[in-house]
Amino acid sequence: MDRILILMSAADFLDAQTALYSAKENAAAPATLSFGVTLENEPDEESHALMAALGNIQFLCPEENAWRSMPELWQGESHVLMAHPAMRFTKGWDKALLHELRRCPNAEKALNVLTGCLPVREDPLDAVCPVGADAFTVDGELTFRHGTPLKYTTGLERGPFLHPDFAFAPAGFFRQMAEESVDPLFLRAFEGGWQFYTLPKPVIRLVWDVPVPPCRVAPEHPLCEDFAQVFGVDFRTGSLSAQSRRGMVNEELNFRMKVPVAVKVQERFRLWQQGRQQAAGKAPQPLCVTLCTGDMPKETRRWLERLAGLKHLPLLAYADPMQLRKITDFLPNVLEFKPRYMMDLPVDAPQLLQKLSKAAILAKARDRELTHSHYIWLDADCVQVPLYTGSVFRFKQVCTDKIMIAMVNGEPDPTMFVVPEKLILTLAREMEARCLTFLNQRGDLPTEIELWQLMIREHPDWFQLVVLPVQRQLFTRLTTDIE
């Protein structure tokens, strides 16, 4: 097997120890591994003993940048893994990485790199995400996010960005990246013809999440125009394409998927089990509701089409008249949306009013269909995960006697929330009353987040809050079993 150098930066060796030992103990060929560590603090006697027990290891101290120090730590290994102290490795990870790298398109040119946002061990999806673009700040910095989770996908998705704390590639890539430059790594790689692919299976997981730091690229950089044409990231105008936010080159959402037979069998059994529970009156009877507006972006429509393709999701869509026929093509349960379904407020701000009126729209759905135990709001693009179309959803995990909503970075995430039937009218009326108070006292409407924060603060006993790391993750509670 090819020799692999594992590079890692850490404050001291004790911080890196657990990850490095995990790599060696779980490797298919541990004898082919060598280790290069950059440390901020000089190792003590205990650390020296631990390093000696690990085997073929070199370290530099004081040094903080393993990328820059790679040539000094390299001993002729054919491949290099840029690792992080938060990593924990699964059995045979080295063999799996080499296999996936050889599966990349144009593998014979050896200009491919595996990267991505690895899942934390508690991640219910347990999927690797591409590195996606998030936004340009007012200072011109580009921030990053987890792109679309690649659950059950079989192909390798090419993307624009590199995760600086997880990369696996031929040693030549790291030697090039070690050269002095003010450019971010992904732009240097683009110039050198290297292509990034997201690791399709999580053979490495994290103990804690490791975010990608923001970066800045001068708008006059000579590569900006070419990079924008390929990936849709324009540093001159500060605009981002939908695929760059997903972390992919692929414009369509036609993921190649292979669902394990065991998962299909499990879902069939769950469907049978759920049917028995519903017949006995022991299972919730929810209705999911969404809104399709006239200005709905093409990307949102694509995600809605995938949502509508889930066989066992009870979904009702309200649609503007101009969208009605288009939505009916792929979602049969569609009703015309009318302005009177929103809050009755004396303002002319239809887009904001639609966001504030989600509970009011659920109340209209409840008036029309009284047989449901819970009403679930879903933004049309709130599920940005390639799910198995035969998934059977664990509604018991979100359908309680309280309003369930996710909290992300201390703020409510209203892209999805679940309301029991007994609270839906009360919630809708209370939200409308609070908006009127804002108008009378402040002269304008609250933001959607402000309104939800106010409701949670005034009525904490109504809510069950679920703390999640990123937006649009509450839906994962429907697809995984929670112990």
C-alpha positions in Angstrom: 0.0 0.0 0.0 1.1 3.6 -0.7 2.9 5.4 2.2 0.9 8.1 3.8 2.2 11.1 5.8 -0.3 12.4 8.4 0.2 16.1 9.0 -1.3 17.9 12.0 -1.0 21.2 13.9 -1.6 21.4 17.6 -0.8 23.5 20.7 1.1 20.6 22.2 1.5 16.9 21.5 -1.0 15.8 24.1 -3.7 17.7 22.1 -2.8 15.7 19.0 -2.1 12.3 20.7 -5.6 10.8 20.7 -6.2 11.6 17.0 -2.8 10.3 15.9 -3.2 7.1 17.9 -6.7 6.6 16.5 -5.2 6.9 13.0 -2.6 4.3 13.6 -4.8 1.8 15.5 -7.5 1.8 12.8 -5.3 1.8 9.7 -5.4 -1.2 7.4 -1.6 -0.8 7.0 -0.2 1.0 10.0 3.4 0.3 9.0 2.9 2.6 6.0 2.0 5.6 8.1 4.4 8.4 9.2 3.5 11.5 11.2 4.5 15.1 10.9 3.4 17.5 13.7 3.8 21.2 14.2 3.6 22.3 17.8 3.3 25.6 19.5 4.8 24.4 22.7 7.9 22.3 23.3 7.0 18.7 24.1 7.9 17.5 27.6 9.4 14.2 28.6 6.0 12.5 28.7 5.2 13.7 25.2 8.6 12.6 23.9 7.8 9.1 25.2 4.4 9.0 23.6 5.8 10.2 20.3 8.4 7.5 20.4 5.7 4.9 21.0 3.8 6.1 18.0 6.6 5.3 15.6 7.8 7.2 12.6 7.2 10.8 13.7 8.8 14.2 13.2 7.9 17.5 14.8 8.6 21.2 14.4 8.4 23.6 17.4 7.5 26.4 17.7 5.4 26.2 14.5 1.7 26.6 13.9 1.3 25.9 10.1 1.5 22.3 9.0 0.8 23.4 5.4 3.8 25.6 5.3 6.0 23.1 7.0 5.1 20.1 4.9 8.4 19.9 2.9 10.4 19.7 6.1 8.2 16.9 7.5 7.9 15.0 4.3 10.0 11.8 3.9 9.1 10.8 0.4 5.5 9.5 1.2 3.3 9.3 -1.9 0.2 10.7 -0.2 -0.5 13.1 2.6 -3.5 13.5 4.9 -4.0 16.9 6.5 -5.6 16.0 9.8 -6.9 17.7 12.9 -6.9 16.8 16.7 -10.7 16.5 16.6 -10.5 13.6 14.2 -11.3 9.9 15.1 -10.7 7.2 12.5 -12.7 4.2 11.5 -11.2 0.8 10.6 -9.5 0.7 7.2 -9.7 4.5 6.7 -6.3 4.6 4.8 -7.4 2.0 2.3 -10.8 3.7 1.9 -9.2 7.1 1.2 -6.8 5.7 -1.4 -9.7 3.9 -3.1 -11.9 7.0 -3.2 -9.0 9.1 -4.6 -8.5 6.6 -7.4 -12.3 6.8 -8.2 -12.1 10.5 -8.9 -12.5 11.6 -12.5 -9.2 12.0 -14.4 -7.5 10.0 -11.6 -4.7 9.1 -14.1 -3.6 12.8 -14.0 -3.2 12.6 -10.2 -4.6 16.1 -9.7 -7.4 15.3 -7.4 -7.9 16.1 -3.7 -10.4 14.7 -1.3 -11.9 17.2 1.2 -15.1 18.2 2.8 -16.8 19.0 6.2 -16.6 15.8 8.2 -19.5 14.9 10.5 -19.3 15.1 14.2 -19.9 11.7 15.9 -23.4 12.8 17.1 -24.5 14.0 13.7 -27.8 12.3 13.0 -27.2 12.3 9.2 -23.6 11.0 9.6 -22.7 12.4 6.1 -19.8 14.4 4.7 -20.7 17.8 3.4 -18.9 19.8 0.7 -17.5 23.1 1.8 -20.0 25.7 0.6 -19.9 29.4 0.4 -22.1 31.2 2.9 -21.9 35.0 2.3 -19.7 38.0 1.7 -19.3 40.2 4.7 -19.5 44.0 4.6 -15.7 43.9 4.8 -15.5 41.7 1.7 -14.5 38.5 3.4 -16.0 35.3 2.1 -17.5 33.1 4.9 -18.1 29.3 4.5 -20.8 26.8 5.6 -21.5 23.1 5.4 -22.8 22.4 1.9 -25.4 19.7 1.0 -24.9 16.6 3.0 -24.0 13.6 0.7 -26.2 10.9 2.3 -26.2 7.6 0.3 -24.6 9.2 -2.7 -22.3 7.1 -4.7 -20.6 9.6 -7.0 -17.9 12.0 -6.0 -19.1 15.6 -6.2 -16.6 18.3 -7.4 -16.6 21.6 -5.5 -14.8 24.9 -5.4 -13.4 25.0 -1.8 -10.9 23.1 0.3 -11.3 22.4 4.0 -7.9 23.4 5.4 -8.1 20.9 8.3 -9.1 17.9 6.1 -7.4 17.1 2.8 -6.1 13.9 1.3 -4.1 14.1 -1.9 -0.8 13.1 -3.6 2.2 14.7 -1.9 2.8 16.9 -4.9 -0.3 18.9 -4.0 1.0 19.7 -0.6 4.4 20.6 -1.9 2.8 23.1 -4.2 0.6 24.5 -1.5 3.6 25.0 0.8 5.1 27.6 -1.5 4.8 31.2 -0.1 1.7 33.0 -1.3 -0.9 35.4 0.0 -3.7 33.6 -1.9 -6.1 31.2 -0.1 -5.3 27.6 -0.7 -8.3 26.9 -2.9 -7.3 29.6 -5.3 -3.7 28.4 -5.5 -5.1 24.9 -6.2 -7.4 26.2 -8.9 -4.4 27.9 -10.6 -2.5 24.6 -10.4 -5.3 22.6 -12.0 -6.1 20.6 -8.9 -9.8 19.6 -8.4 -11.5 19.1 -5.1 -13.9 16.2 -4.5 -16.0 15.6 -1.4 -15.3 12.3 0.4 -18.6 10.4 -0.1 -18.4 8.3 3.0 -17.4 9.4 6.6 -14.4 7.1 7.2 -13.2 9.9 9.6 -15.5 11.7 12.1 -15.0 14.6 14.4 -15.3 15.0 18.2 -16.2 18.6 17.7 -17.0 20.7 14.6 -14.1 22.4 12.8 -15.3 25.4 10.8 -13.6 26.8 7.8 -12.1 30.2 8.5 -13.2 33.1 6.3 -10.9 34.5 3.7 -10.4 37.5 1.5 -9.5 37.7 -2.2 -8.7 40.9 -3.9 -11.4 41.7 -6.5 -8.6 42.5 -9.0 -7.0 39.1 -8.6 -6.2 37.7 -12.1 -8.0 34.4 -11.3 -11.2 36.0 -10.1 -13.0 36.0 -13.5 -12.0 32.4 -14.4 -13.0 31.2 -10.9 -16.4 32.9 -11.2 -17.1 31.3 -14.5 -16.4 27.8 -13.2 -17.9 28.0 -9.7 -20.2 31.1 -9.6 -18.3 32.9 -6.9 -17.7 36.5 -8.0 -15.3 38.3 -5.7 -15.8 41.5 -7.7 -19.6 41.8 -7.2 -19.9 39.7 -4.0 -22.4 37.4 -5.6 -22.7 33.6 -5.0 -24.4 31.0 -7.2 -26.7 28.4 -5.7 -24.2 25.6 -6.5 -21.4 27.4 -4.7 -23.6 27.6 -1.6 -24.2 23.8 -1.9 -20.4 23.4 -2.4 -20.8 21.8 -5.8 -20.1 22.3 -9.5 -23.2 20.3 -10.4 -26.1 22.7 -11.1 -28.8 20.1 -11.0 -29.8 18.1 -7.9 -29.5 14.7 -9.7 -27.5 12.9 -7.0 -26.4 9.4 -7.8 -27.6 7.4 -4.8 -27.4 3.8 -3.6 -29.5 3.1 -0.5 -28.4 0.0 1.4 -30.7 -2.9 1.3 -30.8 -3.0 5.1 -32.1 0.5 5.1 -34.9 -0.3 2.6 -36.0 -3.3 4.6 -35.9 -1.3 7.8 -38.1 1.4 6.2 -40.6 -1.1 4.9 -40.9 -2.6 8.4 -41.3 0.9 9.9 -44.1 1.6 7.4 -46.0 -1.5 8.5 -45.4 -0.7 12.1 -46.6 2.9 11.7 -49.7 1.8 9.9 -50.7 -0.5 12.8 -50.1 2.4 15.3 -52.2 4.8 13.2 -55.0 2.3 13.0 -54.9 1.9 16.8 -54.9 5.7 17.2 -51.4 5.6 18.8 -49.5 7.6 16.2 -49.6 11.3 15.4 -51.4 12.4 12.3 -49.4 15.5 11.1 -49.8 17.6 8.0 -46.8 19.4 6.5 -47.5 22.8 4.9 -45.3 25.0 2.7 -45.7 28.1 0.6 -44.7 28.6 -3.1 -44.4 32.3 -3.9 -44.2 34.0 -7.3 -40.6 35.0 -6.8 -39.5 31.6 -5.7 -35.9 31.0 -7.0 -35.1 28.1 -9.3 -32.9 26.5 -6.7 -35.8 26.5 -4.2 -38.1 24.9 -6.7 -35.5 22.1 -7.2 -35.4 21.4 -3.5 -39.2 21.5 -3.4 -39.4 18.9 -6.2 -37.2 16.6 -4.2 -39.3 17.2 -1.1 -42.5 16.4 -3.0 -40.9 13.1 -4.2 -40.8 11.7 -0.7 -43.5 9.0 -0.8 -44.6 9.0 2.9 -44.6 12.8 3.6 -48.1 14.3 4.0 -47.5 17.6 2.3 -49.8 20.5 1.4 -48.5 23.4 -0.7 -50.1 26.8 -1.0 -49.0 28.5 -4.2 -49.4 31.9 -5.8 -51.7 31.7 -8.9 -48.8 32.2 -11.2 -47.0 29.2 -9.6 -50.1 26.9 -9.2 -49.9 25.0 -12.5 -46.1 24.6 -12.3 -46.3 23.2 -8.8 -49.2 20.8 -9.6 -46.9 19.1 -12.2 -45.0 17.4 -9.4 -47.1 17.9 -6.2 -50.8 17.1 -6.5 -51.9 18.5 -3.1 -51.7 22.2 -4.0 -54.1 25.0 -3.1 -54.2 28.6 -4.3 -52.7 31.0 -1.9 -54.7 34.1 -1.2 -53.6 37.3 0.6 -56.2 37.0 3.3 -54.4 33.9 4.6 -51.7 36.2 6.0 -51.9 38.4 9.1 -54.4 41.2 8.8 -52.0 44.1 9.2 -52.1 47.6 7.7 -48.7 47.4 5.9 -47.5 47.0 2.4 -44.6 44.6 2.8 -45.8 41.3 1.3 -42.5 39.4 1.5 -41.9 40.2 5.2 -45.6 39.6 5.9 -45.4 36.1 4.3 -42.5 35.2 6.6 -44.3 36.5 9.7 -47.6 34.7 8.7 -46.3 31.1 8.7 -48.4 30.3 11.8 -51.4 32.1 10.3 -51.1 29.9 7.1 -50.9 26.8 9.3 -54.1 28.0 11.0 -55.8 28.2 7.6 -54.6 24.7 6.8 -56.0 23.6 10.2 -59.4 25.2 9.4 -59.5 23.3 6.1 -58.3 19.9 7.4 -59.3 19.4 11.1 -58.2 15.7 11.2 -54.6 16.3 11.9 -52.9 16.2 15.3 -50.0 18.5 14.4 -49.2 21.1 11.7 -45.6 21.3 10.5 -44.3 24.3 8.7 -41.6 23.6 6.1 -39.9 26.3 4.0 -40.0 25.1 0.4 -36.2 24.7 0.5 -35.8 23.7 4.2 -34.7 20.1 3.4 -31.4 20.3 1.5 -30.4 16.7 1.9 -30.7 14.0 -0.8 -33.1 11.6 1.1 -34.2 8.1 0.2 -37.6 8.6 -1.4 -39.0 5.6 0.6 -38.1 7.1 4.0 -40.7 6.6 6.7 -40.7 9.5 9.0 -40.4 9.4 12.8 -43.1 11.9 13.5 -43.3 10.9 17.2 -39.9 12.5 17.7 -41.2 16.0 16.7 -44.9 15.8 17.4 -45.3 16.5 21.2 -47.7 18.6 23.2 -45.4 21.7 22.7 -44.3 23.8 19.7 -41.0 22.4 18.5 -38.5 24.7 16.9 -34.7 24.5 16.5 -32.3 27.0 18.0 -29.1 27.7 16.0 -26.4 29.9 17.5 -28.9 31.1 20.1 -31.6 32.1 17.6 -34.8 30.3 16.5 -34.7 28.7 13.1 -38.2 29.2 11.6 -37.5 27.3 8.4 -39.3 24.4 10.1 -41.4 24.2 13.2 -44.1 21.8 14.6 -47.3 23.0 16.3 -49.8 20.8 18.0 -53.4 21.3 16.9 -54.5 22.7 20.2 -52.0 25.5 20.0 -52.1 26.6 16.4 -54.9 29.2 16.6 -53.5 30.6 19.9 -50.0 30.9 18.3 -51.3 32.6 15.2 -53.4 35.1 17.1 -50.6 35.9 19.6 -48.1 36.5 16.7 -50.5 38.8 15.0 -51.1 40.8 18.2 -47.4 41.2 18.8 -46.9 42.5 15.2 -49.6 45.1 15.8 -47.9 46.1 19.0 -44.6 46.6 17.1 -46.4 48.7 14.5 -48.0 50.9 17.2 -44.9 51.3 19.3 -42.1 51.3 16.7 -43.8 52.1 13.4 -42.7 49.0 11.6 -42.9 45.2 11.7 -40.4 43.0 13.6 -38.1 40.6 11.7 -39.1 37.0 11.7 -36.4 36.1 14.2 -37.5 39.0 16.5 -41.1 37.8 16.5 -40.1 34.2 17.4 -37.7 35.4 20.1 -40.5 37.4 21.6 -42.9 34.5 21.6 -40.4 32.1 23.2 -39.5 34.7 25.9 -43.2 35.5 26.7 -44.5 31.9 26.6 -41.6 29.5 27.4 -44.0 26.8 28.5 -45.4 26.6 25.0 -42.0 25.6 23.4 -39.7 22.7 23.1 -36.4 24.0 21.8 -33.9 21.8 20.0 -30.3 23.1 19.9 -28.7 22.3 16.5 -25.4 23.4 15.0 -26.7 24.7 11.6 -30.0 25.8 10.1 -32.4 23.4 8.3 -31.4 20.4 10.5 -34.6 19.9 12.5 -36.0 17.7 9.7 -33.2 15.2 10.5 -35.2 14.3 13.6 -37.7 12.7 11.2 -35.2 10.5 9.5 -33.1 9.1 12.3 -33.9 7.3 15.6 -33.1 9.3 18.7 -32.0 7.3 21.7 
